[in-house]
Amino acid sequence: MRKVKSLQALGRPLVLGMALAAGTLFALAASAKPAPPANGMLVYVYYQNGQAVGGEVIANCPPDSMIPQPWGIRTQDFSWSYAPCF
């Protein structure tokens, strides 16, 4: 009978720990950026006070493609768009 009680006592912290881990994984997945398209780029522009202050490109392009370099600063206010490789 004691073994059953000890398993029940472990059950609640285990369930709470699993719920915390699942919540953390969900939050990380929700904050993830979209993936670049095949043979394309994902272009981010970062803004501060309505002005563009930075940019970043995540590319999925052939090796001989020209890919813009990151510039400026990153902020929480940004937009993204897809662009073809060039």
C-alpha positions, 0 to 999 in steps of 0.5 A: 500500500505504501508504494501506491501512495508514493507513486501518487505523491510523485504523480502531481509534481511529474504532471506539473513538470510536464505541463511546464515543459509543454508550455515552454515548448509551445511558447518557443514554437510560437515565437519562431520565425517562418522558414524561407521558401525553396529557392528564395529568401525571407527578408526581415526589416526592423523598425524603431519609431516608424523608421527602418533601423535594420535588416536581415535575410534568411536565404535558401538559395543556390551557392552562387546567389548574391545574398544581402548582408545583415545591417543595423539593429534588431528590434521587436517591431519588424515585418517580413516578406519573401523574395526570389534568389538573385 
